[in-house]
Amino acid sequence: MSIPPAPMAAALAAQGIRWVAITWVNHAGAPLVKVVPLAGFEAAVAVGVGFSPVADAFGADGGIDAAHRLARPDGDLRLRADAAALAPLEPAGGWAWAPGERFERSGVPYANDQRHLCRRQMVQLQRAGVELRAGFELEWLVASPAADGTPEPAIPGGPYGADRLVEGLDYATALLDALEAAGLPWLQFHPEYGASQFELSLAPGTALEAADRLVHTRLLIQRLTRRFGWRCSFSPKPSLERVGNGGHLHLSVRRDGVPLLEGGDGEGGLGPAGAGVLAALLADLPALLALACPLAVSYRRLAPGSWSAPFQVWGVENREAALRLVPAAADGAPAHLELKVADLAANPYLLLGAVQAVVADGLAQARPLPLPPSVAGDPAGLPSGTVPRLPASLAEASTAFA
């Protein structure tokens, strides 16, 4: 239930909150921010704060793309905070956070706003009786500067190792405390394969909640890591010598309350509707890749044989398949899909907006696309040409997207 801004602000003031950071994520996947005092939060919800449209012409390096149609000084937008999503950021320091959506000064929703897109697609699915729930996994590296200033792993320990957890137990404790203080629900946390790499799985929610939680969590991890005197990197490929970071997207789909990815006679428990959803996503994967992996360096991570799933295939519990079906389990966990190729350079609102559109299209087809056979094992080991390779560069993915 949405909480009116004034009572929420009063409740946060009682906790010592004094400032609210309002964020949105631009086309380059960068979270941008305006800060208001808690006393001004109600106005930020109702009226918003100014933000120039030029921010969507920023490139990944923060520079303005002179050829972009928004690379001009004219105009202004109003960034309105979403009171229902207001949450603590660093309570001990007096900070809270809220996602924002941009509106024209006339009050009309800004057509280019990424969170609006995600919300619109969610509403359209709901009107069709479809509920999509999603959650992200975050992977990141923790580094400290060496004597020459180059980053080196900050926390020793082996892949998935309990030794790394113990070596970094103070960091892990602080992180999990911070997640709970911020009201961020999570499922699992563990050391990952790479040196000083960790992974956090967030709990599923609506598409909008999933994207919001990803943005909120990244800010929290960044702040916490700096408190330890370290740096964190969410880059899909921090260096050519190191393991890359993924940002895998998990999703489940129900229609009229019935789960569509289980309970059928097909492989992995798929029924016709679920197979249609998977087939639509699989067919559009080359185009989705431009949103899921939006940096040139993303394609350095998507290399065959590196557990990054660079082939246009699906599989049942196959971690080298771009779409991994996780069937319903005996413990009652629902079946879901994992989009393995996504990384954390993606704008989560754009990615989920597009994924929801593809799911809606797959369910609207009178004759769903045929689902090709699943693939077991590493597709890189199959004879050349047996399965299609996903785009190997941002240029290829952009062509597919266009």
Summary of the structure (lengths in Angstrom):
residues: 402
radius of gyration: 21.3
end to end distance: 38.6
largest distance: 64.2
contacts: 1362
relative contact order: 0.12
helix: 35%
strand: 24%
